Structure formats: C-alpha cells, structure tokens
Amino acid sequence: MRLDRKISSFEHLIYRNYRIVHGVRIGLAFILTFLLIRLLAVPEGTWPLITLIVVMGPISFWGNVLQRALERIAGTVFGAASGLIALYLELYSLPVMLAWCGVVMFACGYLTLGKRPYMALLVGITLAVVIGAGAGDISIALWRSGDVIFGSLLALLFTSIYPQRAYVLWRMKMADCLETVGKIYGAYLSPNMIERPRLEPRLKNLLGDVVKLRALIAPASKETHIAKPVFEAVQTLSRNLVCTLELLADAYWASRETHFIMLNAKTLRSSQLLTQRAIESLANIMRDGEPLHAQVIAGELSDISAELKTLMQEASAAQLSEAPIYGYVWLSMELAQQLEELGDLLKVCTANAQE
C-alpha cells in the first residue's frame, strides 16, 4: 500500500462506511459458520459461534488482525489446557482444582492489565467454558476446547478476506483534515469578510479529528513498514498546524486598524493564496497519490517565504510598530515551514511504503 497510489472510488465507498462493512462481515461469517456447524454436526456447536463473535468483534484493520488473532488463539489454547487440567484435578480433589483455577485466574487478572490484555482475558473465558462441562467430563471439555479453537481460526479466515487497511483510512482522514484546514484558512483570511467569522467550533472539531488519527498509527505502520516515528511526526505537525491557524486568525483580526493594513497589502494577499494552494496540494497528495504535487508545493512554499520576508522588510522600512502585523507575518512564516516539513514527511512515506 503505497502513498503514490490513488485511492479508488470503491475504496472510498468501503472506508467511508467501514463500520457498516465490519458489521456485514461479522453477519456473513456468523451465518456461514452456523451452516458449517449444522452440516458437520459439530457437538457443542454454540461455542464456535460465540468465539467467532468474541474474536472478530474488536478486529477492524489488517495491521492488527494477525497479531491479535494469534494472541487470541494462544489465549484460547492455554485456557483450554488449563481447563482440562482443572477437570483432571477435580477427579482427585476439589480444593486442589479450585486452587489451580485461582492461580490461573490470578495470572489472567494480572496480565489483563499488561501488554496482552485480550489474550489474558481469553484464558479466563476459555477456562470457564471448559470447566463448565462438568466434573470429569473430559469428552465434552475436549469438544469445547476444539470448538473454541475452531471458532478462532474461522474468525482469522473471515477477517483476512479483503481486510480493511488502516493506512488507507489514515490517508483519507488526513486528506479530509487538510481540506478543512484550507477551508478555515480561506474563510478567516477572505477579503470579503467584514468581521471575524465564528469558526471556533469547527477548529475544535478539526483538532479532535486530528487527535483521533493517532489510533490508526500503529496498524498503519505495520501494514506499510513505514517507521512509526514518521507517522508520529505527521500527527504532531498536523496538530501544530491547527493551533497555528487559530493563532493566525487572532493576529489577523486583532484590531480594525491592523486588519485594514494587512487587507490592503498585495504581497500578503499573494502569500495567502499560495499558502491555500499548498494546503490543497497536500490534501491531493494524501488522497490521489500524485508525487508531482510535492515539487509544486516546494516551489510554492519557497515563494511564500520570500514574499513574507519582503513584507517584513517593507513593514520595517515603514516603521510600523503594530504587534499584530509582526505576529501575523511571523505566524504565516511558521505555517509555511510546517507545511514544508509535512510535504517532506509525505515524500518519506512515498519512498518507504511497501505493498
């Protein structure tokens, strides 16, 4: 899954409705598993269905599928073995069997708060399933153990059929965030606005959307083999971009006098248009995977920096002492630098992403 590959219309449809797709997948998997159990007349046939739901439910992206599924299968196997040992011990001493179950559940509870919480949880669930077969009933216990493992394997199989990729969703969400940044930037700095637009709720929602993207970093890194710090850097820059935009709007609308001066500065208006085009180009890179945009962005950002420096020199020559103007120009240069760094990171993603 490379960044220089365009996201298809079908992928747009799937990932815009990924929760519905996940629900349909679980529904079809349940029906097919039920028919398979009836066809093969599997004893204790409810347990594969229960396991299928428990294992498939939290699995969403391919970057998490294999590792989590293997952890769940390992938890199931260890829980089944613990249950069989408990039933064997019960034939000789109920207190010893209870002591064994207590030790296993203690380990389960302890590990649930560690790095493998779901594997530990499945150990306890499978232990309860197996010992519920009855004292000394090894046959039912074995069937239940096998059914739980069978359900886990089916869950892995159904999840691996056209799996959803976190990297594609990350690209789409990041493109949406950049487009929103461009729209808010254009609305705040539009010469047609006679007073500051009230876009604080949209900025707050945008910042929340950027923060939510952090959940996609780990699976996306596993899918593409791009180093996790690269995604973290993109995440940090995106968050800083939103914060800088808010400060930029404050400086631009600080007072009527300074606003009028900046509104009539042709150099400043030119840099604003170039900045907006650069933001739109970054969004196009994320969605359409067009590497040529990166060269365009580099040239535009250089022009932005040059025009802002010229504006700063003109302000100094005119001996303008208004702090909002200097603050706005400095923040505009900071915004241009952040966009340039973001473009460089996207080049890294393009170079390092693997199928």
N, C-alpha and C positions, 0 to 999 in steps of 0.2 A: 504494500500500500504506500505509494509514493505521493509526495506533495505535488509533483508536476503532472499528475493525472487528474483530469477533470472529474468532478463528482457527477455521476449520471442522473438523469431525471428519475429513473427508477429508485436509485439510492436516496434521492431527495424525498421521494414518496415514502419509502420504508423508514427512514430515520426521522422524518417529521412525525411519524406515528409509531415510534419504536415500542411504546408501551402496549399499543394495540397488537402489534406484531408478536410481542413476547407472550401476550395472553392467548393469541391464536395458536402459537407454537405449543404452549402447555396444554391447551384444549385438545389439539390433534394428537399430541403424544399420549394423553390420558386415554383417548378413545382407542388408539391403535394398541396400546398396552393392554387395555381391557379385553379387546378382541383376541389378542395373542394368548392371554391367560386362559380365556374360555376355550380357545382352540386346542391348547396343550393340556387343559385340565390340570393346571398347576395347583397343588394343595396350598392352603393358607394364602390364597391369591390376593387378598386385600393388601398384603404388605408390599408387594412391588408397586402398587398404585400409590400407597401412602409415601413410600420412599421416593418415587418419581416426583411427586409434588414438592416434598421437602427439599430434594436436591436441586431440581430445576428452578424452583421459585426465585431464589436470590441471584441466579446466574443470568447475566444480561449480555456482557461483552466478551468477545473471543479472547481478549487479553487476560481475562480472569477464569475462563472456562476450565482449561486443562488443569491448572494448579489447584483450583478449588474442588474440581471433581475428584482428582486423585486424593486430596485431603479427605474428602467425604467418604470415598471408598475405603481409605485406610482406617478412618474412624469407625466405619461400619464393620470392617473385618476384625479390628481389635475389640469392638463392643460385642460382636458375636462370639468371639473366642472367650471373652470374659464371662459371657452368659452361660456358655457351655461348661466352663469350669465351675461356675456357681451351681448349676444343676447337678454336676457330679459331686460337689462337696455336700450338697443337701442330702444326698443318699446316706452320708455318714454322720453329719452333724449340722443341724440348722444354725446354731450360733456361729460355727465356722463359716458357713455360707454367708450369713449376714455380715460377718466381719470382712469377708472378701469383697462383698458388694459395697460396704462402707469405704474400703480402701480405694476401690475403683472410682466411686462417685466423688471421693475427696480429690483424687487426681483429676477427674473430669472438671470439677468446680475450679480447681486451681489453674488448670490450663485454659479454661474458658476465658480468663482474663489476660491471657498471653497473646502470642502472635498467631496461634492457630485455634481461634475460639470455636469455629464451627466443627472442626474435626473432633475437638474435645466434647462438644455438645452431642454429636452423633454417637460417640462412645456410650454416653449415658442413655440416649434414646434406644440404641440397639440392645444394650444390656437389659433395659426394661422390657423390650419386645420379647427377647429370648427367654428370660426367666418367667415371663407370664405364661409360658406353655404349661407349667405345672411341674410338680416335684418328680424328678427322674424321667420326665418325658423327653428323652433325647431326640426321638424321631421328629416330633413337631418342632423342637428347638432347631434342629438342623435344617428343616424346611424353611423355617422363618429366617434363619441366617442366610441361607441361599437366596431366598426371595428378596431380602433387603439388598444383597449384593447385586442381584439381577436387576432390580429397580434402579440402582445407582448406575450400572453400565448402560441401561436403556436411556437414562437421563443424559449421560455423556454423549450417546449416539445422536439423540434428537437435537441436542444443543449444538452439535458440530455441523448440522445440516444448514448451510447458508447462515453462518453465525453473524451476529451484529458486531461491528468493529467500533471500538471506542474512538479510534483515530479519525474515522470519517465523521462521527458526530462532533468530535472536538473541532475539526475544521469548519463544519457548518455553523456551530455555535460561535466560534471565534469570528467567522465572517459576519455573522449577524451583529455581534458586538461592535465590530469595527464600522459597519454600516450605520449603526445607531450613533456611534461617536461622531461620524461625519455629518449626520443629520443634525445632531445637537449643536455641533460646532458651527454649521451653517446657519442655524436658527439664531444662535446667540450673536453672531457677527454679521448678520444680514443688514445691509444699509437701509432696507425697507422697514425695519423695526424702529418705532419711535420711543419705545420703552422696553425695559428688560423683560424678555419672556419668562414665564414661570415654569421652568423645566426641572426644578429640583427633584420632584418625584420621579421623573424619567432618569435623572442621573443616579438616584438612589437605586432604582430597579436595575439600571445598567451595571452598577457596581456589584449588586447581588448576583447578576447573571455571570459576571466575570469570576466571582469567588466560587460559584458552583462548578465552574470548569475544572477546578482542582481535582474533583473526584474522577475525572477522565484521564488524568496524567499517568497514573501507574499502569492501567491496562493499555493505553496508547503507546507507552514506551516499550512494553513487552511485545506489542504487535509489530512495531516498526524497527525495533532495535536502535532507536534514537535515544541518546543518553537522557535520563530523567532530568538532570540539571538544565538541559536545553528547554524542556517544557516548563520547568520552574521559572526560568528566566523570562520566557514569553508571558507566563502568568503574572510575574511581578511587573513587567513593563506595561502590560495591559491595565493592571490596577493603577499604576502610576499615571498612565495616560488619562484615565477618568478623573483622577484627583487634580492633575494639572489643568484639565479642561475646566473644571469648576473654578479654580483659582484664576484662570484666564478670563472667564466671564466676569468674575468680581472686579478685576482690574479694568476691563473694558467698559463696564457700566458703573464705575466708581463715582463719577460726577458728570454733570451735563457738559461742563467746560472741556474737560479732557476727552470726553466721548466725542464731542464735536471736532476737536483737533484730530483725533485718530480716524474719525469717519471721513475726513477730507484729505487724508494722506494717501496719495495714489500708490506709493511704494508699499504701504501697509496693506492696502486692499489687494494688491497683486500677490503679496506673500500669503494672504488669507486664502485666495483662490488656489494657489499652488499647494498649500497645506491640505485643503479639502480634497484636491485631486490625488494627493499622495495617500490619504486615508482610504479613498475609494479604490486605489490601485492595490493596496494591501489586502483589502477585502476580496478583490477579484483573484488575487493570488491564492488566498485560502480556499476559495470556492471553486475556481476554474483551473487552478494549477498552471498558470501561464507565467513561465520564468522570465519572459521578456519584460514583464511589468517591473521586475526588480531593477533592471537597468534604467527604466523610465523614472522610477522612484528615486534612484541615486542622483540622477540629474536634476530632478525637481527639488529635492531636499538641498542640494548644493545652491540652487538658485534662491531658495527660501533664506538660507543662512546669509548669502551675500546681500539680499535685499534688506534683511533685518539689520545687518551691520551698517548698511548705508543709512537706514532710518535712524539708527542710534547716533551716527555721526552728525546727521542733519539736526537732530534734537539737541546735541551738544553745541553745535555751531550757533543755533538759535537761542541758546541759553535757556532752554525750557527746564524748569525745575519741578514740574509736576511729577510726583512719585508714581501715580497710576500709569503714566505713559512709559516710564522706565520699567516698571513692574510688568506691564503688558508685553513690552518688547522682549524682556528677559524670559518671561514665561513662554512666549512664542518660540524663542530660540531653543528653550528646553524641550518644548513639544516636538520641534523639528528633530532634535537629537534623539528623542525617544523613538520617533518613527523610523529614523535611520537605523538605530540599533535593532528595532523589531524587524526591519527588512533584512538585515544581516543574519538574524537568527532564522528567518524563513529560508534563506539561502542554505544554511547549515542543515535544516530539515530536508530540503530538496536533495542535497548531496548525500546525506546519510541514510535516508529512509530506504527500507528494503521491502521487497514483496513478501 
